[in-house]
Amino acid sequence: MVPILIALLLLLTAGCRPRTVTVRVTIPDLHGVETPVPGLQVVFLPYDRDSIVRGFEAKASTPRPYRNELDSLYREFRAPFFEFMKVATVVDRLRRERDSLTQAMGSTAVSSPRVKAVADSIVRLTPVESAAQSALAKARERLGPSIERFRDEAAKWEEVTYRDYESTVRALGRRSFANPVADTTNALGWATIELTNGRWWATTRTIDPGDPYAEWYWNVAIDGDTVALSPRTGLHRPRY
C-alpha cells in the first residue's frame, strides 16, 4: 500500500512542476511601427476570462447601453486627438534632441549646424502644435460631456452584469488548484512567469497611443513556452 501511495504522490508532484513561459507585448506606435510596451502588467489566468464574460453578457437583461452613440463620438474625437499627438510627439523628440546636443557640445552648440536645424524645426512646428492643441481642446469641450455621461451609464451596466465575476473565478481557481499570477514587462516588452501544468491564458490591455478611447486587449491561450501579444493576436477595441 505504501509504495502505491508514494507513486501517486510522485505523479501529483510531477504534475505541479513549474514551467517557464515568456511573453512579449507589442503595439503599433503613432506611425504604425510595431513597438514594445514596457511597464505593462500581464496576468496569467488558469481559466478563459472571455468565455466567462460572454456568459454573463448573454444573461444580461439588456444589451450594453449607448454602444452606437459612443462609437460615433469616439470617431469624432479620434482625428483631432491623433493629429495633436502626432505633432506633439515629434516636437517633444526634437526638444529632447536639442537639449541633449546642447549638453554634450557645450559652448560650441551655438554654432552647430545640427543644433540650428533642430531648433528651426521646433520653431516651424510649434504653431502647428498649438493649432492642433486648440482643435483638440474644442473637440474635448464639445464631445467630452456626452462621452462621460454615456460611459457612466455603461459602467453601471457592467457593475450589474458582471457582479458575480469575482466569485465565479475564485471558484474556478479552487477547482484547478491554481491562482492568477502576474509579471510586468521590461523595457523591451518581455515578461516571464513560472506556471504549473494545465491550461493557462495570458491577458492584458493597454491604451492605443493614438486614441484614448481605444485599447489593445489580449486573452491568449498559452500553448508553448513563448507567447506573442501583438496586433496579430490581440483585439483593437473601443473602451466603453
N, C-alpha and C positions, 0 to 999 in steps of 0.2 A: 504493500500500500504506500509506504513512504517513497519508494522510487517513482511511483506514478505521480504523487503529489509534487515531487521535485521536478519531474518532467513538465508537468502542467505549469509550474511556476516559471520554469525557464522559457516556455513558449510565450507566456504572458509578458515576461520581461523583454524578450526579443521583440515583441510587437510594439513595445513602448520606446524602443531605442530612437533617439532623435535623429533627424536628417536635416542637413543644412540646405536652405533654399535662399536664393538670391534674386532680387527683383531690381529692375531699373525703370524709373519713371521719366518719360519724355513727352513734351507737348510742342506744338508749333509756336514760335515767338511771333512778334508783330509783323515780321517779314516772311512768315511761313516756313522758317527754318526750324527743324526739329531740334529741341534744346532740352537738356536735363533739368529736372526740377529738384533743387536742393531743399533741405529742411522740411520735407513733407512726411507726415506720419502715414505709414502703410500698416493697416490692420489685417491680421491673418485670422480667419474665422473657420471653425470646424463645421460650418453649415453654409448653405447658399442663401444669403440675405435677400437677394432679388426675388426668389420664389416665395419667401415669407411675406415680403412687401406686396407682391402681386396678389397673394391670398387675402390679405387684409383689404386691399383695394377692391377686390371682387365682391367682398361682403359689405362694402360701404353702401349706405342708403342713397347717397347722391354721388355723382362724379366730382372730380376735383373742380372747384369753382374758379371762374374767371381765367381759364387757361387761354382762350382765344383773345380776350382783352389784353392780357399780359403779353402774349406773343406779339400783338400789334404794337403795343407801347415799347417793347424791347427793340423791335425793328427800327422804330423812330429814333430811339436813344443811341443805338449802336453806332451809327455813322458819325455823329459829332464826337462821341467818345473815342472812337478809333482814330479819327483824324487828329485829335488833340494828343493822344498817347503816342502816335507815330512821330509827330514833330517834337514833342517834349522829350522823348527818349533820345532822339538824335542830338538835341540841344544839350541835354544832360551829359551825354557821352563826350561831346565836343568841349564842354566846360571842364570835365574831369581831365581830358587830354591836355587842354591848355594849362591847367593848374599843375599837372604832372610834369609837363615840359618846362614850365617856368621854374619849378622847384629844382629840377635836375640841371638846368642850364644856368641858373643864377642870373647875374647881370647881363650875360650875353643873350638872354631870351628876347630882349627888346629889339635886337637887330636880326633875329632869326626869321627867315622866310617861312618856315614851318609854323612857328607860333603866330605870325601875322596871318597866314592863310586860315588857321583855325579860328583866330579872333574875327576875321572878316566873315567867316561862315556863321559864327554866332550872331554877329550884328545883322546879317541878312535874314536869319531865321527867327530872330527874336520877335519882330512884328507878326510873323506868320504864327508863331506860338501864341502870342497874345490874342490874335483874332480867333484862333481855334479854341482857346480857353474861354473867350467870351461866348462863342457859339455853344460850347458845352454847358456853360452856366445857364444860358437861356433855355436850353433843352431840359436841363435838370429842374429848373423852376417851373417849366410848363408841364413836364411829364411826371416828375417825381412824386407829387401828392397822390395821383391816381395809382401809380405803381405801388407805393407803400400801402395804400388802402386795400388794394386787391391782394397784395402779398399777406397782409394781416389776416384777411379772410381765409386765404389758402392755409396759413399756419394754424388757424382754428380748426379747419377741416382735418389737417394732419394730426392734430392733437387727439381728436376723437377717433379717427380711422386707425391710427397706429397705437392706441392706448395700451394694448396688450403685447406690444412688440417685445419689451424687455423681459417680461415673464416667460414669453414663448422661447426666446433664445437662451435664457438661463436653463430652461428645461432641456433644450437640445444639447447644451453643453454638458449637463449632467449625464445625459443619455450616451454621449460619445466619449465621456471621461476626458474631455479636453476643454480648455478655456481659451478665449481670444488672446492673442499676443500681438505685439507691435514693435516696429523699428522705424527710425527716422532716416530719410535719405541723406547721403553725404553730398559734398559739393558737386559730385559727378552724377547725382541722381540714383545712387545704388543704396539698397537696404538689404540686410542679411538677417535671417532668423533661423532658429532650430525648431523643427516641428516633429511631433510624434507621427507615427504611421496613421493612415486614414485619409479621408477626403478633407481638403482644405481649400479655401478661397482667399485670394489677395484682394483687398478692397481699399480704395482711397478716392479722393476727389480733390481737384484744385481749380481755382478760378481761371477762366480764359483771360490772358493778359490784354486782349483787345476788346473785351466785353464783360463788364462787371455783373451782368445778369445771365451769364452763361458759364458753364463749368465742364471740365473733363472728368468723367467718372468711370471707375473700373470696378468690376466684381468678377475676377478671372479665376477659374478653377486651376489649381496647381497640379500639373501632370508630370513635371520634371524637376530638376534642381535649379533651373533658371527661368524666370518669367519676365516678359517684356510688357510693361504697362505703357503703351504707346498709343498714338492716334489710331493705329490699326486694330488694337484690342479693346479700346475704350469707347465710351459714348460721349459725344458732344451734345449737351442738352441745356435747356433753359433752367435757371434757378428760380423756381416758383416759391 
